[in-house]
Amino acid sequence: MFTLTAPDASFYESFAESHREWDGAHQDGAGLFAGDDISTAGGFAAWVNKLLAAEHAEEVNGIVPCTYRWVTEGSRYVGAIAFRHYLTPALLNSGGHLGYGVRPSDRGRGAATWALREMCSSLAAGGGPDRVLLTCDDDNAASARTIERSGGVLEDVRLDGEGKAFRRYWIELAHSSGK
C-alpha cells in the first residue's frame, strides 16, 4: 500500500537504490538539482532539510515555494510528487503546479496515478487552488494516461525552446469548502 510521506532522511538507502535506477535521468518531482549532494548520508540529510524548507521559502530566481512528498511503501522509496504553490509565467507556460516521478522498477503499478489523486485530494481539502496545471512530453503516453485518469483535461500542445512538443493539462479540484 502506497503512502505520501514528507521527505525523511531515514529513506537514504532506498532513495540511493532508486537514484541508481534512474541512471542519470532527471527525477521529476524529486527536487533534485545539480549540486545537491545525495551521495553521503550527511549530504542526503541536508538535501532532505532543503526540501522540507522549500514549502515555506521565498521565491528565488523563478523557484517558487514547493511541497514535496514521497511515495513510499513501508520503508521503500517508490517515487516523488511536488506541488509548486503558484505559477510564474514560465511555470504557466511549461512547468505547471505538479510534477511526479516513479522509480523505474515500480512503474506500471499505479503509483503515479495514486500519488496524483492523493495530492489533488489533499490540495482540495486544504484550500489549494481551484485547479492545477500539469505538463508532460507529448511522447510520454504513460504520463498522459496518468494525468487523464486523474481528471486532466488537455488544454493544448506546445513546443519548448528546442522544438520538442509537450502537453498542458488542467485538473479541476473539488473543494470540500464549497469553493
N, C-alpha and C positions, 0 to 999 in steps of 0.2 A: 504494500500500500504506500502510495506517494504522500509526502508531506512537504509543505512550503516552510522553509526554515530560514531564519536570519543567518547570514554568513557567520561561521563559527570555526575557530582555529582547530577544533577537535577533528575536523574533516580533512586535515592536512594530507594524510596518506591516500585517502580515497580521491581527493582532488588531484593529487600528483599523478595517480594512475589514469584518471580521466584526461588530464593535460597531455600525457604521453599519447593517448589515443587520438587526440586532435592533431598530432604530428605537425605542429607549427601553424595550423589554420587558425583563423580568428574565431574565438569562442563567443558568439553572440550572447548578450545578456549577462556575461560574467563580470564585466567591468575591469577586465584585464587589459592594461595598456603597456606599451613599450616602456621599459624602465622599471616596471613592477617586479620585485624580486620574490618569486614564489618557490625558489629552489631550496630554501632552508626553512626550517620550522619558524625561526625568528622572522625571516622575511615574509613568510606566509601570514604570520600573526599580524605583522604591521599592515600588510595589504588588506586583511580582513577588517582591521580597525578603520582603514581608509574607506572601505565600502560602507561600513556602518555609519561613519561620519558624513558620507555623501548625502544621506537622507535630509540633513539639516544644513547643508553647505550653501554658500552663496554661489551664484553663477559666476564662473570664471572662464573667459575665452570660449564662450558658447557651450560650456559644460554646465548643465543645469542640475539642481538637486535631483537625486535619484534614489529610489528604494530598490535595493537588491534583495532577492530571495533565492534560495537554493532549493531545487527539487531534490529531495532525499528519500531514501528507502532504508529505514533503520540507520545504520552508520555509513551507508553508501551514498556518495555524491553522485547524482544522476544528471543534473543539469542546472541551469540558472534562468531566471527571468528578471528583467529590470523594468521599472516604471519611472520614466522621466516625468517630473511633476508638471511641467508645462513645455510648450513648443516655442522654440526660437524660429525665425524664418527658415533657417537651414533644416531644423528638425521637421517643420511643417512640410517642407518640400520632399525630404528624402529619408528622414530618420525615424520619425514617429515617437509615440509615447512609450511603446513596449517593444522590447527585444528579448529573444529567448534562444537557448541552445541546449541540446541534449547530447551527452557523450555518445560517440559512435556506437558503442556496444549496447546501448539502451534504446536506440532508435527503433521505431516501429511498435513500441509498447504502449503508446498513447500518453507518454509523459508530457510532451509539449502541449497537446490539447488539454489535458488535465490542468496543467500549470496555468495556461492562458485563461481558462474558465475560472479557476480559483482566484487568480489575480483580479480579473474583471469583477467577480462577485465581491471581493474584498473592497475594491475601489468603489463600487456602487453602495455598499453598506456603510462605508466610511466617508461618504460625501465627496468622492472624487469628481472628476469632470463628467459632463453629460455623455461624452463619447470619447473614444480613444482611437488614435491613428496607429496603424501598423504597416510596415512595408516589408517586401521580400523581393528577391530577384525574380524576374519573370520566368526563368527556367527552373525555379525551385518549387516543383509541384508539391512536395511534401509540406512545405511551409504554407503554401497557398491553401492546401486542404485543411491544415490545422486552423488557419485564420477563418476560413469559410465555415468549418464545423462549429466554430465558436461565435458565429453570428456576423462575421466580417462581410461587409458589402464593398465590392470593388468600386472605387471612385474613378481611377484612371491608371494608365500605364505610362511611365515617363522614362526619359533617358537620363542617365547620370552624366557627369562631365567627361566620361570616357566612351560614351555612346552605348553603354550597357543598359538594357531595359529593366525596370523594376516596377512592381505593382504597389499601389496605395489603397489600403482598405480602412474603413471606419467600422467600429463596433459601438453600437448604442448601449449604454449601461442602464440597467433597470434599477433606479434608486429606490431603496426602501422608504426614504423620507418623502416620497411623492414628488421629487424634483422633475 
